[in-house]
Amino acid sequence: MSNFWGAVHFSKDPFSTAVYGMTAPSFHVIDPKTGAAIADQYVNVNSSTGEVSFTDDAKQASFATAYTVTIRISADSPWGAITNMPDDHVDMTFTIAQGAK
């Protein structure tokens, strides 16, 4: 269903199990060595939306060395494997550059 401007409107949440049987993806900062979710000193990630923000520590820091953060995006499909998402997750790594302010 779309309106004149092309925007799509759903009568129900498309991630609702009542519609497609899917669940929305989740997002977490992880320890890349263990895969465990962690509370990072410099980066927050909203587990529902994936929105990344910097902590107050990061806003005050002058990074003497580059700082790497790994965010895990997890999803589940009742129909089997998700293409390019082994083990129902994908890890994204980004780096805060040395000297960033």
C-alpha positions as CSV (number, residue, x, y, z in Angstrom):
1,M,0.0,0.0,0.0
2,S,1.4,3.4,-0.9
3,N,0.1,6.9,-1.1
4,F,0.5,9.4,-3.9
5,W,4.1,10.3,-2.8
6,G,5.2,6.7,-2.7
7,A,5.3,6.4,1.1
8,V,4.4,2.9,2.3
9,H,2.0,2.6,5.2
10,F,1.3,-0.7,7.0
11,S,-1.9,-1.4,8.8
12,K,0.2,-3.6,11.1
13,D,3.9,-3.6,12.1
14,P,5.7,-5.5,9.3
15,F,7.9,-7.1,11.9
16,S,5.0,-8.3,13.9
17,T,4.7,-12.1,14.0
18,A,1.0,-11.6,13.2
19,V,2.0,-10.3,9.7
20,Y,5.2,-12.0,8.4
21,G,6.5,-14.0,11.4
22,M,9.7,-11.9,11.5
23,T,11.3,-10.1,14.3
24,A,13.1,-6.8,14.0
25,P,16.9,-6.8,14.0
26,S,18.7,-6.0,17.2
27,F,22.0,-4.0,17.6
28,H,24.7,-4.3,20.3
29,V,28.3,-3.1,20.8
30,I,30.2,-6.3,21.3
31,D,33.7,-7.6,22.4
32,P,34.9,-8.9,19.0
33,K,37.0,-11.6,20.8
34,T,34.1,-13.1,22.7
35,G,31.0,-11.9,20.8
36,A,29.5,-10.8,24.2
37,A,27.5,-7.6,24.4
38,I,29.4,-4.9,26.3
39,A,28.8,-1.3,27.6
40,D,31.5,0.6,25.6
41,Q,33.2,3.6,27.1
42,Y,32.9,5.7,24.0
43,V,30.0,4.5,21.9
44,N,26.3,3.7,22.6
45,V,24.0,1.9,20.2
46,N,20.3,1.8,20.5
47,S,19.4,-1.9,20.5
48,S,16.1,-1.3,18.7
49,T,17.0,1.2,16.0
50,G,20.8,0.8,15.6
51,E,21.3,4.5,16.1
52,V,24.9,5.1,17.2
53,S,25.9,7.9,19.5
54,F,29.0,9.0,21.4
55,T,29.2,8.9,25.2
56,D,30.2,12.0,27.2
57,D,33.6,10.4,27.6
58,A,34.0,10.3,23.8
59,K,32.9,13.9,23.4
60,Q,35.6,15.0,25.9
61,A,38.4,12.6,24.6
62,S,41.3,13.4,22.4
63,F,42.1,10.0,21.0
64,A,45.8,9.4,21.3
65,T,45.4,6.2,19.3
66,A,42.7,4.9,16.9
67,Y,39.8,3.3,18.7
68,T,37.8,0.4,17.1
69,V,34.3,-0.5,17.9
70,T,32.3,-3.6,16.7
71,I,28.5,-3.5,16.5
72,R,26.6,-6.8,16.0
73,I,23.4,-6.7,14.0
74,S,21.3,-9.8,14.8
75,A,18.2,-11.0,13.0
76,D,16.2,-14.2,12.9
77,S,14.1,-15.8,10.1
78,P,11.6,-18.5,10.6
79,W,12.2,-19.6,7.0
80,G,15.9,-20.5,7.4
81,A,19.3,-18.9,6.8
82,I,19.5,-15.2,5.9
83,T,21.7,-14.5,2.9
84,N,25.1,-13.0,3.8
85,M,24.2,-13.3,7.5
86,P,25.8,-16.5,8.9
87,D,24.8,-17.5,12.4
88,D,21.9,-15.0,12.2
89,H,24.2,-12.0,12.7
90,V,26.7,-9.7,11.0
91,D,29.4,-7.7,12.8
92,M,30.3,-4.2,11.6
93,T,33.5,-2.6,12.7
94,F,34.3,1.1,12.6
95,T,37.3,3.2,13.9
96,I,37.5,6.5,15.6
97,A,40.6,8.0,14.1
98,Q,43.7,8.9,16.1
99,G,43.5,12.5,17.2
100,A,39.7,12.7,16.7
101,K,37.9,15.4,18.8
